[in-house]
Amino acid sequence: MYHNRVKMNGDERCFYMITNRITGGSFVLGDVEKEKLRQLLFAGQERLSYRVWDYVVMDNHYHAVIEIPKPSEMTHDSLVAKWQRYHRLPNPFDPGNDVLEGFRTKIHDISLVVSNFQQRFTQWFNKRQNRWGRLFGGRFDSVIVDENGALAKMMAYITLNPVRAGIVADPAEYRWCGYAERVVKGQLQEDEAVLSRLIGRELGLPEVELNGSTALLQTRVWDRFRTYLVGHTADRTGIDRRLVADVLNQDHKALTLGWSQRLMLKVRFATKGIAVGSELFVEDVLNKHGPALKYKRAHRAQESRGWDQIFSLKKHRVWVE
């Protein structure tokens, strides 16, 4: 059964965490398939208006944190260039303001962003496997993420997927995730200054560092993020706790692994919560999009049982210890 979801509208920046799974949960994504899905996810940035700030591709599903920028921030020349790429036109051609403004709205839609790369991947996969029909199980899940206090939490959830699955102890060793790319390349996108400041503020870096050198800030942010992962590591059968501590805990602090009994709650909260962030943020989303959600009963922001002061629109079920 599909859950309710909303999309931000108007002239505002929005961060989403998106998720989708192969039909039937089949484990069909090998190394080649994972790399192709990653390539198509990033390639779409040239034609549409979005930025991939984090991702992970597993054997039967993927997650990504995607930013949709303010539509008004795109210049006329950039809009024309994307229109040409989208329509595969070899020569410069300006279709006129009416066409371009409709296109501006279209390429800032998260539904088009996701369907575009999923459809391209499905076509590639079906041709390669000599199959036909749907590849992904259904409509993708999307959660609106509060950029002022929830981004690092969502990115930690994404980053630790291969750790929770028992594939690696250090997510830097998993090839198909944004964290590993940042470890190797130093960055995932060419300009990470805005994201670094948002993440740095959430992780408690002082303002003097947030406003200092961009290169130094990025180093401090991802060093702090690595330590932050320790406190979010899942306790799961097959993972050696001592190995996790040795690999991730650079400061030799006590490793807290009280996550396992709340793991499924977090998964549901993070992937189907409609909106995730501060209570004020979630209530604002509810006020703006209440009619679209078609709730039959009164709703309010629900606090996560796993993350302090983080709320969602999806109520947790009672967890029996």
C-alpha positions as CSV (number, residue, x, y, z in Angstrom):
1,M,0.0,0.0,0.0
2,Y,1.4,3.4,-1.0
3,H,1.8,5.9,1.7
4,N,0.9,9.6,1.4
5,R,3.6,12.0,0.4
6,V,3.9,15.6,-0.6
7,K,6.2,17.8,-2.7
8,M,7.3,21.3,-1.8
9,N,6.1,23.9,-4.2
10,G,6.7,27.5,-4.9
11,D,10.1,29.3,-5.0
12,E,11.9,27.4,-2.3
13,R,14.9,25.1,-1.9
14,C,14.0,21.6,-0.7
15,F,15.9,18.5,0.3
16,Y,14.4,15.0,-0.2
17,M,15.5,11.6,0.9
18,I,14.2,9.2,-1.8
19,T,14.1,5.4,-1.7
20,N,13.0,2.6,-4.0
21,R,13.3,-1.1,-4.1
22,I,13.5,-3.8,-6.9
23,T,10.2,-5.5,-7.4
24,G,9.8,-8.4,-5.0
25,G,12.9,-7.4,-3.2
26,S,15.0,-9.4,-5.6
27,F,18.8,-9.1,-5.3
28,V,19.6,-8.3,-8.9
29,L,21.9,-5.3,-8.6
30,G,25.5,-6.5,-9.0
31,D,28.6,-4.4,-9.4
32,V,27.8,-3.4,-13.0
33,E,24.2,-2.6,-12.3
34,K,25.1,-0.5,-9.2
35,E,27.6,1.5,-11.2
36,K,25.1,2.1,-14.0
37,L,22.4,3.3,-11.6
38,R,24.9,5.6,-10.0
39,Q,25.9,7.0,-13.3
40,L,22.4,7.7,-14.4
41,L,21.5,9.3,-11.1
42,F,24.3,11.8,-11.5
43,A,24.0,12.3,-15.2
44,G,20.4,13.6,-14.9
45,Q,21.8,16.7,-13.2
46,E,22.9,18.0,-16.6
47,R,19.3,17.9,-18.0
48,L,17.2,18.6,-14.9
49,S,17.6,20.8,-11.9
50,Y,18.8,18.9,-8.8
51,R,21.9,18.0,-6.9
52,V,22.7,14.6,-5.4
53,W,24.2,15.1,-2.0
54,D,24.4,11.5,-0.8
55,Y,23.4,8.1,-2.0
56,V,23.9,4.4,-1.6
57,V,23.1,1.5,-4.0
58,M,22.5,-1.9,-2.4
59,D,21.7,-5.3,-3.9
60,N,17.9,-4.7,-4.1
61,H,17.3,-1.0,-3.3
62,Y,18.8,2.5,-3.3
63,H,18.6,5.7,-1.2
64,A,19.6,9.2,-2.1
65,V,19.5,12.7,-0.6
66,I,18.6,15.1,-3.4
67,E,18.3,18.9,-3.3
68,I,15.9,20.7,-5.6
69,P,17.1,24.4,-5.7
70,K,14.9,27.5,-5.9
71,P,13.5,27.7,-9.5
72,S,14.1,31.4,-9.6
73,E,17.9,30.9,-9.1
74,M,18.3,29.4,-12.5
75,T,19.4,32.0,-15.1
76,H,17.9,32.3,-18.5
77,D,21.1,31.0,-20.2
78,S,21.3,27.9,-17.9
79,L,17.6,27.2,-18.5
80,V,18.1,27.3,-22.3
81,A,21.1,25.1,-22.0
82,K,19.2,22.5,-20.0
83,W,16.3,22.7,-22.4
84,Q,18.7,21.9,-25.3
85,R,20.2,19.0,-23.4
86,Y,16.8,17.6,-22.4
87,H,15.6,17.7,-26.0
88,R,19.0,16.6,-27.4
89,L,19.4,19.6,-29.7
90,P,22.9,20.0,-31.2
91,N,22.6,23.7,-32.0
92,P,21.7,26.6,-29.7
93,F,18.0,27.4,-29.9
94,D,15.8,29.5,-27.6
95,P,12.2,28.3,-27.6
96,G,10.8,31.5,-26.0
97,N,9.8,32.5,-22.5
98,D,6.5,30.7,-22.4
99,V,8.0,27.4,-23.2
100,L,11.0,27.9,-20.9
101,E,8.9,28.9,-17.9
102,G,6.9,25.7,-18.2
103,F,10.1,23.8,-18.5
104,R,11.6,25.5,-15.5
105,T,8.7,24.2,-13.4
106,K,9.0,20.7,-14.9
107,I,12.7,20.2,-14.2
108,H,12.4,21.2,-10.6
109,D,9.9,18.5,-9.9
110,I,11.2,15.6,-7.8
111,S,8.8,13.1,-9.5
112,L,10.4,13.9,-12.9
113,V,13.9,13.7,-11.4
114,V,13.4,10.2,-10.0
115,S,11.3,8.8,-12.8
116,N,13.8,10.0,-15.4
117,F,16.8,8.1,-14.0
118,Q,14.7,5.0,-12.9
119,Q,13.2,4.7,-16.4
120,R,16.6,5.0,-18.1
121,F,18.0,2.4,-15.8
122,T,15.1,0.0,-16.3
123,Q,15.5,0.3,-20.1
124,W,19.2,-0.4,-19.8
125,F,18.7,-3.3,-17.4
126,N,15.9,-4.9,-19.4
127,K,17.9,-4.8,-22.6
128,R,20.9,-6.3,-20.8
129,Q,18.9,-9.1,-19.2
130,N,16.6,-9.7,-22.2
131,R,13.5,-9.0,-20.1
132,W,10.6,-6.6,-20.2
133,G,8.3,-4.8,-17.7
134,R,8.6,-3.0,-14.4
135,L,11.9,-3.3,-12.5
136,F,11.1,-1.2,-9.4
137,G,8.5,-2.5,-7.1
138,G,6.3,0.6,-7.2
139,R,6.2,4.3,-6.6
140,F,9.3,5.6,-4.9
141,D,9.2,6.8,-1.3
142,S,10.2,10.4,-0.6
143,V,10.7,12.3,2.6
144,I,11.1,16.1,2.9
145,V,14.1,16.7,5.0
146,D,14.6,19.8,7.2
147,E,17.9,21.3,6.1
148,N,18.4,22.9,9.5
149,G,19.0,19.9,11.8
150,A,18.0,16.6,10.0
151,L,20.4,16.3,7.0
152,A,23.3,14.7,8.9
153,K,20.9,12.2,10.5
154,M,19.4,11.1,7.1
155,M,22.9,10.9,5.6
156,A,24.1,8.8,8.5
157,Y,21.1,6.5,7.9
158,I,22.0,6.2,4.2
159,T,25.8,5.7,4.8
160,L,25.3,2.9,7.3
161,N,23.2,0.7,5.0
162,P,26.1,-1.6,4.0
163,V,27.2,-1.7,7.7
164,R,23.7,-2.8,8.9
165,A,23.7,-5.4,6.1
166,G,26.9,-6.9,7.4
167,I,28.8,-6.2,4.1
168,V,31.5,-3.9,5.6
169,A,32.5,-2.5,9.0
170,D,33.6,0.8,7.6
171,P,31.3,2.4,5.0
172,A,34.4,3.9,3.3
173,E,35.0,0.4,2.0
174,Y,31.7,0.2,0.2
175,R,32.2,1.4,-3.4
176,W,28.6,2.6,-4.2
177,C,27.9,5.2,-1.6
178,G,28.4,9.0,-1.3
179,Y,30.5,8.7,1.8
180,A,33.1,6.4,0.2
181,E,33.4,8.8,-2.8
182,R,34.0,11.7,-0.4
183,V,36.7,9.7,1.4
184,V,38.4,9.0,-1.9
185,K,37.8,12.3,-3.8
186,G,37.4,14.7,-1.0
187,Q,34.0,15.8,-2.3
188,L,30.9,14.4,-4.1
189,Q,30.0,17.5,-5.9
190,E,32.2,20.3,-7.2
191,D,30.8,22.9,-4.8
192,E,30.0,21.5,-1.4
193,A,30.3,24.7,0.6
194,V,26.5,25.1,1.3
195,L,26.1,21.5,2.3
196,S,29.2,21.6,4.5
197,R,27.9,24.6,6.4
198,L,24.5,23.0,6.9
199,I,26.0,19.7,8.1
200,G,28.7,21.4,10.1
201,R,26.1,23.5,12.0
202,E,24.0,20.3,12.8
203,L,27.2,18.6,14.0
204,G,28.0,21.4,16.3
205,L,31.0,23.1,14.6
206,P,31.7,26.6,15.9
207,E,30.6,29.5,13.7
208,V,34.2,30.7,13.2
209,E,34.9,27.4,11.4
210,L,31.6,27.5,9.4
211,N,32.6,30.9,8.0
212,G,36.2,30.1,7.4
213,S,38.1,28.3,4.6
214,T,35.9,26.1,2.5
215,A,38.5,23.4,2.1
216,L,39.3,23.3,5.8
217,L,35.6,23.3,6.6
218,Q,34.9,20.3,4.4
219,T,37.7,18.4,6.1
220,R,36.4,19.2,9.6
221,V,32.8,18.4,8.6
222,W,33.5,15.0,7.3
223,D,35.9,14.1,10.1
224,R,33.2,15.1,12.5
225,F,30.6,13.1,10.4
226,R,32.8,10.0,10.6
227,T,32.8,10.2,14.4
228,Y,29.1,10.8,14.3
229,L,28.6,7.5,12.5
230,V,29.8,5.6,15.5
231,G,26.8,6.6,17.6
232,H,24.5,5.6,14.8
233,T,26.0,2.2,14.1
234,A,23.5,-0.6,14.1
235,D,24.0,-3.6,16.4
236,R,23.3,-6.5,14.1
237,T,24.2,-10.1,13.9
238,G,27.3,-10.6,11.9
239,I,29.0,-7.3,12.8
240,D,32.0,-7.5,15.1
241,R,31.5,-4.6,17.6
242,R,35.2,-4.4,18.4
243,L,36.0,-4.1,14.7
244,V,33.5,-1.3,14.2
245,A,35.0,0.5,17.2
246,D,38.5,0.1,15.9
247,V,37.7,1.2,12.4
248,L,35.3,4.1,13.1
249,N,36.1,5.4,16.6
250,Q,39.2,7.6,16.1
251,D,38.9,9.3,19.5
252,H,38.7,6.0,21.5
253,K,35.4,7.0,23.1
254,A,32.9,4.5,24.4
255,L,31.0,3.0,21.5
256,T,27.2,3.1,22.0
257,L,25.3,0.4,20.2
258,G,21.8,0.7,21.5
259,W,20.2,1.0,18.1
260,S,19.1,-2.5,17.1
261,Q,15.8,-2.6,18.9
262,R,14.8,0.6,17.3
263,L,16.3,-0.1,13.9
264,M,13.0,-1.0,12.1
265,L,11.3,2.1,13.7
266,K,14.1,4.3,12.3
267,V,13.8,2.7,8.9
268,R,10.1,3.4,8.8
269,F,10.5,6.8,10.2
270,A,13.3,7.8,7.8
271,T,11.8,6.4,4.6
272,K,8.1,6.9,5.0
273,G,7.8,9.9,7.4
274,I,6.6,12.4,4.7
275,A,8.6,15.1,6.4
276,V,11.5,14.9,8.9
277,G,13.0,17.7,11.0
278,S,12.1,20.0,13.8
279,E,8.6,20.1,15.2
280,L,8.1,23.5,13.7
281,F,9.3,22.4,10.3
282,V,7.0,19.3,10.2
283,E,4.0,21.2,11.4
284,D,4.6,23.8,8.7
285,V,4.7,21.1,6.0
286,L,1.4,19.7,7.5
287,N,-0.2,23.1,7.4
288,K,0.8,23.7,3.8
289,H,-0.1,20.3,2.5
290,G,-2.8,19.0,4.8
291,P,-5.5,18.8,2.0
292,A,-3.1,16.9,-0.3
293,L,-2.4,14.3,2.4
294,K,-6.2,13.5,2.7
295,Y,-6.0,12.6,6.4
296,K,-9.3,11.5,7.8
297,R,-8.2,12.3,11.4
298,A,-6.3,15.1,12.9
299,H,-2.5,14.8,12.7
300,R,0.5,16.4,14.3
301,A,4.3,16.1,14.3
302,Q,5.5,12.8,16.0
303,E,8.8,12.7,17.8
304,S,11.3,10.0,16.8
305,R,12.1,7.4,19.4
306,G,15.6,7.1,18.0
307,W,16.6,10.8,17.3
308,D,16.1,13.4,20.0
309,Q,14.1,16.5,18.9
310,I,13.5,15.1,15.4
311,F,9.9,14.8,14.3
312,S,8.0,13.2,11.4
313,L,4.4,12.9,10.2
314,K,4.5,9.1,10.5
315,K,3.5,7.8,13.9
316,H,5.6,5.1,15.4
317,R,3.9,1.8,16.3
318,V,4.3,0.6,19.9
319,W,7.6,-1.3,20.2
320,V,7.5,-4.2,22.6
321,E,10.8,-4.9,24.3
